[in-house]
Amino acid sequence: MSKKISIIGSGFSSLSAACYLAKAGFEVEIFEKNDNIGGRARQFKAEGFTFDMGPSWYWMPDVFERFFADFNKKPSDYYSLDKLDPGYQVVFGEDEHIKIGDNLEKIYKVFDEEEKHGASKLMKFISNAQENYDIAIKDLVYKPGVSALELVTPKTIKKLGAFFSTVDKDVEKAFKSDKLKQVLKFPVLFLGAKPSETPSFYNFMNYADFGLGTWHPKGGFFEVIKAMKNLAESLGVKVNTSSNITKIGVNGNSVSHLEVDGAPINCDIVLSGADYHHTETLLEQKHRQYSEEYWDKKVFAPSSLLFYIGFDKKIKNVEHHNLYFDVDFNQHAHSIYTKPKWPKEPLFYANFTSKTDPNTAPDGCENGFFLVPIAPGLEDTESLRKQYFDIVMSRFEKLTKQNVRDHIIFKRTYCVDDFKEDYNSYKGNAYGMANTLLQTAFLRPKLKSKKVNNLYFTGQLTVPGPGVPPALISGKLVAQLIEKNL
């Protein structure tokens, strides 16, 4: 008789783990507290507009390909991809922007135009980033974070210095242009930490960006979630929505059952893809691995203030992905990581999937997703949301030289309190725990509980870290660990 595994949550890591465990012959059942699947990658539709609620950057396509290949499938069996050109644009002011094209030759040209010998400097930088990417993907990220020895390979020993310098130092040393520096520092924000606190090794994100490109799944990022759900169900996984786990019952040192909205469900193994901190609060104190003091001392990735907006006209002077860096990058980072507070002059990001995927908005209309990164745990009120909406819209109108506020026909806001309510997110963080040097690999919270024999974890607070590709990998790692332990 196969072991029954209950999985809490239905985000990328949970769905990934479910597929691997079902393939291995386990009886797998998912319990999702919300009324639709996907976790932070949920999608909603309103008044003809389609909005992905969270992830919107499809980077590292090789990780997605590897995931589906493990089941003799391809991404194209489930969804189609468009490579974006430009991948994105970074806006520094009125009529000041840099567009990142869909191949390195285009990007080299842009760097040469911006800085003397910019192309040759970038070639050297990207060559190093590609080496780090190959090491990360082949030697590091597919390790379960059990021991420091996982990091010790002939290749990583040669790269030891890259763990003790920072992305910030490397970029500052290599380039003079402030604009190019910001373009090169921005990708590590996906890792949830300041460039000045992110080990140099993580410049592999620059290769993921420039070398592999930015893609868009037609229909939106939720198409990937749907693909994984279809794969999971084809392998026999049962998916339950509107099923909130209210307690994890432990008998001796093993999970005996889950309580789903108060009703007991028996299982042999529990795997949580929900917020790690929240999951442990479902246990009695004596069965928790990490104290409140432990969590409070950790560096968490930002939360976000989000605006989902439907416009009744096409928006000019924007690309699919847009980063607005027309204010002080370091000052905003300071207000997230150093002295948490609402930023006086916020950077923001906006995407318009309808620019390349017309079916995500009614004819003649545009869907806009605006994101302001903020420190987790900040006060969240309607008045603050309105204040920052006005700040963002004023700057956006000025930078794109058009009136947009009079053309808004749909608006929804989302912030710290919503992350807490919908995802039980610690301090309302959006991306998990930052990948700083002291929060990398074996120094992150463990995939397996040290106190409860058959309790496991996956997702952005454990290995390998924040982001969608790492979530896919995290699901595979924990599934392998469960198989090994059994």
C-alpha positions in Angstrom: 0.0 0.0 0.0 1.4 3.4 -1.0 2.1 6.1 1.6 -0.4 9.0 1.7 1.2 12.4 1.4 -0.8 15.6 2.2 0.6 18.8 0.7 -0.4 22.2 2.2 -0.6 24.9 -0.5 -0.7 24.9 -4.3 2.0 27.2 -5.4 4.8 26.3 -7.8 6.9 24.4 -5.2 3.8 22.4 -4.0 2.7 21.5 -7.5 6.3 20.5 -8.4 6.7 18.3 -5.4 3.2 16.7 -6.0 4.2 15.7 -9.5 7.5 14.1 -8.5 5.9 12.3 -5.5 3.0 11.0 -7.5 5.4 9.8 -10.2 7.3 7.9 -7.5 4.1 6.1 -6.5 2.8 8.0 -3.5 -0.8 8.8 -3.0 -0.8 12.7 -3.1 -3.4 15.2 -2.1 -3.1 18.9 -2.1 -5.0 21.3 0.2 -5.3 24.9 -0.8 -6.9 27.5 1.5 -8.0 29.9 -1.3 -10.7 29.2 -3.8 -8.3 28.9 -6.7 -4.8 27.3 -7.1 -1.4 28.9 -7.7 -0.5 30.6 -4.4 1.1 33.9 -5.2 0.8 33.0 -8.9 -3.0 33.1 -8.9 -4.9 34.9 -11.7 -8.1 36.8 -11.7 -10.4 38.2 -14.4 -12.6 41.2 -14.2 -14.5 43.2 -16.8 -12.7 41.5 -19.6 -9.2 42.0 -18.2 -6.9 39.2 -17.1 -4.4 39.8 -14.4 -1.6 37.6 -13.1 -1.6 38.4 -9.4 2.1 37.8 -8.7 5.0 36.5 -10.9 5.3 38.0 -14.3 8.9 37.5 -15.4 9.5 34.2 -17.1 13.3 33.8 -16.8 15.5 30.7 -16.8 13.4 28.7 -19.3 15.9 25.8 -19.1 14.6 25.1 -15.5 11.0 24.9 -16.8 12.2 22.6 -19.6 14.1 20.4 -17.2 11.0 20.1 -14.9 8.7 19.0 -17.7 11.4 16.7 -19.2 11.4 14.8 -15.9 7.9 13.6 -17.0 8.7 13.2 -20.6 6.9 16.4 -21.4 7.8 19.8 -22.8 6.4 23.3 -21.9 5.0 23.4 -25.4 2.8 20.5 -24.6 0.9 22.8 -22.3 1.5 26.5 -23.2 3.3 28.6 -25.9 6.0 31.1 -25.2 6.9 34.4 -26.8 10.4 35.8 -26.4 10.0 39.5 -25.7 11.9 42.1 -27.7 12.7 44.2 -25.9 12.7 42.0 -22.8 12.1 45.1 -20.8 12.9 48.8 -20.6 14.4 50.8 -17.7 13.2 54.4 -17.6 15.5 57.0 -15.9 13.5 60.1 -16.8 11.5 61.7 -19.6 13.0 60.5 -22.9 15.7 58.7 -20.9 15.5 54.9 -21.1 17.5 51.8 -21.9 15.8 48.9 -23.7 17.2 45.4 -23.2 16.9 43.5 -26.5 16.3 39.8 -27.0 19.9 38.8 -27.7 23.4 39.7 -26.5 24.4 41.5 -29.7 21.6 44.0 -29.3 22.5 44.5 -25.6 26.2 44.9 -26.4 25.3 47.7 -28.8 23.3 49.5 -26.1 26.1 49.3 -23.6 28.6 50.7 -26.2 26.3 53.6 -26.8 26.0 54.3 -23.1 29.7 53.9 -22.1 33.0 53.8 -23.8 34.1 50.1 -24.3 30.7 49.2 -22.7 30.4 46.1 -24.9 33.8 44.7 -24.1 33.2 45.3 -20.4 29.9 43.5 -20.6 31.3 40.6 -22.5 33.8 40.0 -19.7 31.1 40.4 -17.0 28.6 38.1 -18.8 31.3 35.5 -19.4 31.8 35.3 -15.6 28.1 35.4 -15.0 27.5 32.5 -17.4 30.2 30.4 -15.6 28.4 31.1 -12.4 25.1 30.2 -13.9 26.4 26.8 -15.1 27.8 26.1 -11.7 24.7 27.2 -9.9 22.4 25.1 -12.1 24.6 22.0 -12.4 26.3 22.0 -9.0 24.4 24.0 -6.4 20.7 24.7 -6.7 19.7 21.0 -7.0 21.3 20.3 -3.6 18.9 19.8 -0.6 20.7 22.2 1.8 21.5 19.5 4.3 25.3 20.1 4.7 27.9 22.8 3.9 29.8 20.1 2.0 27.2 20.3 -0.8 28.9 23.6 -1.7 32.3 22.1 -2.0 33.1 21.0 -5.6 36.2 21.5 -7.8 34.3 24.3 -9.6 32.9 26.1 -6.5 36.3 26.1 -4.8 37.6 28.2 -7.7 34.7 30.5 -7.2 35.2 30.9 -3.4 36.0 34.6 -3.7 32.6 35.2 -5.4 30.9 34.4 -2.1 32.8 37.1 -0.2 32.5 40.0 -2.6 29.2 41.5 -3.6 27.3 42.2 -6.8 27.4 45.9 -5.9 31.2 45.9 -5.6 31.7 44.0 -8.9 29.3 46.2 -10.9 30.8 49.4 -9.4 34.3 48.2 -10.3 33.5 47.2 -13.9 31.2 50.1 -15.1 31.1 53.9 -14.8 27.6 54.7 -16.1 25.1 55.0 -13.3 22.4 53.8 -15.7 24.3 50.6 -16.7 25.1 50.0 -13.1 21.4 50.0 -12.2 20.5 47.8 -15.1 23.0 45.2 -13.9 22.1 45.5 -10.2 18.3 45.2 -10.7 18.1 41.4 -11.4 19.4 40.5 -7.9 16.3 42.2 -6.5 14.5 39.0 -7.5 16.7 37.3 -4.8 15.2 39.6 -2.3 18.3 41.5 -1.1 20.3 44.7 -1.8 23.1 44.3 -4.3 25.5 45.4 -1.6 24.5 42.4 0.5 24.2 39.8 -2.3 27.3 37.6 -2.9 29.0 38.2 -6.3 28.3 34.6 -7.3 24.6 35.6 -7.8 25.6 37.7 -10.8 24.5 34.6 -12.6 21.1 36.4 -12.7 22.6 38.7 -15.2 23.2 35.8 -17.5 19.7 34.6 -16.9 18.5 38.0 -18.0 20.8 38.9 -20.9 21.8 35.5 -22.1 18.6 33.5 -21.8 16.1 36.3 -22.3 12.7 37.3 -21.0 9.7 35.3 -22.1 5.9 35.5 -21.8 3.5 32.5 -21.7 0.5 33.3 -23.9 -2.5 33.8 -21.7 -0.4 34.9 -18.7 1.9 33.3 -16.2 -1.0 31.4 -14.7 -0.8 29.1 -17.8 2.3 27.5 -16.2 0.3 26.8 -13.0 -2.5 25.3 -15.1 0.1 23.1 -16.9 1.5 21.8 -13.6 -1.9 21.1 -12.2 -2.9 19.2 -15.4 0.3 17.2 -15.1 -0.2 16.5 -11.4 -3.8 15.3 -11.9 -2.7 13.1 -14.8 -0.3 11.5 -12.3 -3.1 10.9 -9.9 -2.8 13.9 -7.6 -6.0 15.1 -6.0 -6.4 18.9 -5.6 -8.7 20.5 -3.1 -9.4 24.2 -2.9 -11.1 26.2 -0.2 -9.5 23.8 2.3 -7.8 25.6 5.1 -5.4 23.7 7.3 -6.1 24.8 10.9 -3.9 22.3 12.8 -1.1 19.8 12.3 -1.7 16.9 14.8 1.4 15.1 16.2 1.4 11.8 18.0 4.8 11.2 19.7 7.3 12.6 17.1 5.2 12.0 14.0 2.4 13.8 12.3 -0.8 11.8 12.8 -3.3 14.0 11.0 -4.2 17.4 9.6 -7.3 19.4 10.5 -8.9 20.9 7.4 -11.3 23.6 8.6 -11.5 21.6 11.8 -12.1 18.2 10.3 -9.3 15.5 10.7 -7.6 14.1 7.7 -5.2 11.1 8.3 -1.9 11.0 6.4 1.5 9.4 6.5 3.6 12.4 5.5 2.9 16.1 5.5 4.6 18.5 3.1 4.0 22.2 3.5 4.5 24.6 0.6 2.7 27.3 2.7 4.6 30.0 4.6 7.2 28.2 6.8 6.7 30.3 9.8 2.9 30.0 9.6 3.1 26.2 9.2 5.1 25.9 12.4 2.4 27.9 14.3 0.0 25.0 13.4 2.1 22.8 15.6 2.3 22.8 19.4 5.3 24.9 20.6 7.4 21.9 21.5 7.3 20.6 17.9 8.5 23.9 16.4 12.1 24.1 15.1 12.5 27.9 14.9 11.6 30.5 17.5 10.0 33.9 16.9 13.4 35.4 17.6 14.9 33.3 14.8 12.4 34.6 12.3 12.6 38.2 13.5 16.3 38.3 12.9 16.2 37.0 9.4 16.4 39.3 6.3 13.2 39.0 4.4 12.6 39.9 0.8 10.3 42.9 0.2 6.6 43.1 0.4 4.7 44.9 -2.4 2.0 47.4 -3.0 0.3 46.3 -6.1 -2.2 48.0 -8.4 -4.2 46.0 -11.0 -5.6 48.5 -13.4 -7.8 48.3 -16.5 -7.5 51.2 -19.0 -10.1 52.0 -21.6 -7.4 53.0 -24.1 -4.0 51.8 -25.4 -1.1 53.1 -23.3 1.7 54.8 -25.2 5.4 54.8 -24.6 5.5 51.6 -22.6 6.8 48.0 -23.3 5.5 44.7 -21.9 7.9 45.1 -18.9 8.9 48.5 -17.5 11.1 49.5 -14.6 10.9 53.1 -13.4 14.2 54.1 -11.9 13.8 57.9 -12.2 14.4 58.3 -8.5 17.3 57.3 -6.1 17.7 53.5 -6.3 19.8 53.4 -3.1 17.5 55.6 -1.1 14.5 53.3 -1.9 16.6 50.2 -1.0 17.5 51.9 2.3 13.8 52.3 3.2 13.3 48.6 2.5 16.3 46.9 4.2 18.1 49.4 6.4 15.4 51.6 8.0 12.0 50.1 7.1 9.5 52.7 6.2 7.3 53.8 3.3 9.7 55.2 0.7 9.5 58.9 0.1 10.2 58.5 -3.6 9.4 55.0 -4.7 10.8 53.1 -7.6 8.1 51.1 -9.3 7.6 48.4 -12.0 4.7 48.2 -14.5 3.8 45.5 -17.0 1.2 45.5 -19.7 0.7 41.9 -20.9 -1.9 43.2 -23.4 1.0 44.8 -25.4 2.1 41.4 -26.6 -0.9 39.3 -25.6 -4.1 41.1 -26.8 -6.4 38.5 -25.3 -5.6 39.7 -21.7 -7.6 42.9 -22.3 -10.7 43.9 -24.2 -10.2 45.4 -27.7 -8.7 48.9 -27.6 -7.9 48.5 -23.9 -4.8 47.8 -21.8 -4.2 45.9 -18.6 -1.7 47.4 -16.2 0.1 45.7 -13.3 2.0 48.2 -11.1 4.3 47.2 -8.2 6.0 49.2 -5.6 8.5 47.2 -3.5 8.3 48.0 0.2 9.6 46.7 3.5 7.6 43.7 5.0 5.6 44.4 8.1 4.8 48.1 7.3 1.5 49.7 8.3 -1.1 49.1 5.5 -4.1 51.4 5.3 -6.4 52.5 2.5 -5.1 56.1 2.9 -1.5 54.9 2.3 -2.6 52.9 -0.7 -4.4 55.9 -2.2 -1.4 58.2 -1.4 1.0 55.9 -3.2 -1.4 55.3 -6.1 -1.4 59.1 -6.7 2.4 59.2 -6.5 2.8 56.4 -9.0 0.2 57.6 -11.4 1.5 61.2 -11.4 5.0 60.0 -12.2 3.8 57.5 -14.7 1.8 60.2 -16.6 4.8 62.5 -16.6 7.2 59.9 -17.8 4.9 58.5 -20.5 3.5 62.0 -21.5 -0.1 61.1 -21.4 -3.2 61.2 -19.2 -4.1 57.8 -17.8 -6.1 58.4 -14.6 -9.2 59.6 -16.6 -9.1 56.3 -18.5 -9.2 53.8 -15.6 -12.2 51.6 -15.7 -11.1 49.0 -13.3 -8.8 49.1 -10.2 -7.8 46.7 -7.5 -5.2 47.2 -4.8 -3.2 44.6 -2.9 -0.6 45.0 -0.1 0.9 43.8 3.1 -2.4 42.9 4.8 -3.6 40.9 1.7 -0.3 38.9 1.7 -1.0 38.0 5.3 -4.6 37.2 4.8 -4.3 35.2 1.5 -0.9 33.4 2.1 -0.3 33.7 5.9 2.8 35.4 4.8 5.3 36.3 7.5 5.1 40.1 7.9 3.3 40.2 4.6 6.5 39.5 2.6 6.0 38.9 -1.1 9.1 36.9 -2.1 10.2 34.9 1.0 13.7 35.1 2.6 16.5 37.0 1.0 19.5 35.2 -0.4 22.2 36.9 1.6 25.5 35.1 2.3 24.3 33.9 5.8 21.0 32.8 4.3 22.2 30.7 1.4 22.0 26.9 0.8 22.5 24.9 4.1 22.0 28.2 6.1 18.3 28.4 5.1 15.4 26.8 7.0 15.5 23.0 6.4 13.4 21.0 4.0 12.8 18.4 6.8 11.7 19.1 10.3 14.2 18.3 13.0 11.5 17.7 15.5 8.7 15.9 13.6 9.7 12.8 11.7 7.3 13.0 8.8 7.0 16.7 8.3 8.7 18.4 5.4 8.8 21.9 3.8 9.2 23.4 0.4 9.1 26.9 -1.2 10.7 30.3 -1.0 11.7 30.2 2.7 13.8 27.1 2.3 16.3 26.0 -0.4 17.2 27.1 -3.0 15.4 30.4 -2.4 12.9 33.0 -3.7 11.7 33.1 -7.3 9.7 30.8 -9.6 12.5 28.6 -11.0 13.9 28.0 -7.5 10.4 27.0 -6.4 10.2 24.3 -9.1 13.6 23.1 -7.9 12.6 23.2 -4.3 9.7 20.8 -5.0 12.0 18.4 -6.7 14.5 18.5 -3.9 12.0 17.8 -1.2 10.4 15.0 -3.2 13.9 13.4 -3.6 14.5 13.8 0.2 11.2 12.1 1.1 12.0 9.2 -1.3 15.5 8.9 0.2 14.3 8.9 3.8 11.7 6.2 3.1 
